[in-house]
Amino acid sequence: MTGNDVTSIQSALLEAAVGDRAFDDVVQTIVDHFGGGGGVIFELNRKTGVIGHWATPDLVIGDSGYDQHINSINPRMHYTLRHAPGSTVYEGRFTNDRGIDGHEFYDWLNRFAGFRYFLGMRLYDEGDTSVFHSIEFGKRHAHPEPEEIERFGSIARSVGNAWRLSKRTHREPDDEAPFPWTLDYLPWAIFALSSDGRCLHSNKAGRRMLDTGYFLTIVDGVLTASDKRSSRQFRDLIATGLSGATSETLLWSDDRIPSIAQAIPTGNNSMIRSDQPALLVYITDPAIERDRAAALISRLFKLSKAETNLVTALSDGSSLIEAAEKLNITRNTARNQLQSIYGKTGTRRQQELLARILGVIDS
């Protein structure tokens, strides 16, 4: 499993969030990433036990399907509902192999689909409804490894964000909720732009970002990059988005790790009124501590300490030569380390490397 795989999952989730890709396909991508046998995202009404919206490429839904067994005899569900959303669950947290062998649910699951182990999470709650995501494994897999558990926890949070956004992407704005796109409880800074590029609205994280001025400001009603290094690329991002294509770029700041900006069109601009969002701009949370970023980079991409130090040095916008001077290493050593980092992260250029790594960190 590589960082490139994680980036592919993030891209697939972005497409699913705006309705350009089926969540069934995304689930399959995640299943393949972990070497699992099946997977599912579903919504459960905790009061009635009714399971509503499903996304699964392979689990049978129906009278004798997975949904008919998930509440009544599934010990995972009982365990997960006792814990707060966002907590990663797997068999080892509440049972052992002997317990699995003697339990009706696991006997049924083995006969039904050949599955035994799993990784799962209760993603979030909305009223009486909870949203869940899990990956199923066969007998040969054994209990998940700590790295798999950590990686799943990171990916599952992104799954939850994408699922939550997808439920609103196709909802028409109305008089009571003219901006269902810029939700305050989402972790990203979100800006809704009109077809002529004016900033119509932003969520709480977006307003906080504007207040700090680290990355963005509004000039004559237009969302603008604060740092000169980002200005041209950010204007191009907006223009590309308003032309109907999804795009992304980096936003630089002298005081922060660069952030990723993503522009997502909401539909056909010719059919959108001037007071309705034509483009959504998502900015990843810039408040990432460098020490935490370095630790995550090292674990996720299996970088050496020297390689991690180089990526961290590059992340503030330094050139390779400047980073080498900071780390007190030769330029040739820095070049060799960078080539090794490219190989491990599946990238070819410095900006692509930073976009990939920062996207994984913020997930």
Order of alpha helices (4+ residues) and beta strands (2+ residues): alpha-alpha-beta-beta-alpha-beta-alpha-alpha-beta-beta-alpha-beta-beta-alpha-beta-beta-alpha-beta-beta-beta-alpha-alpha-alpha-alpha-alpha
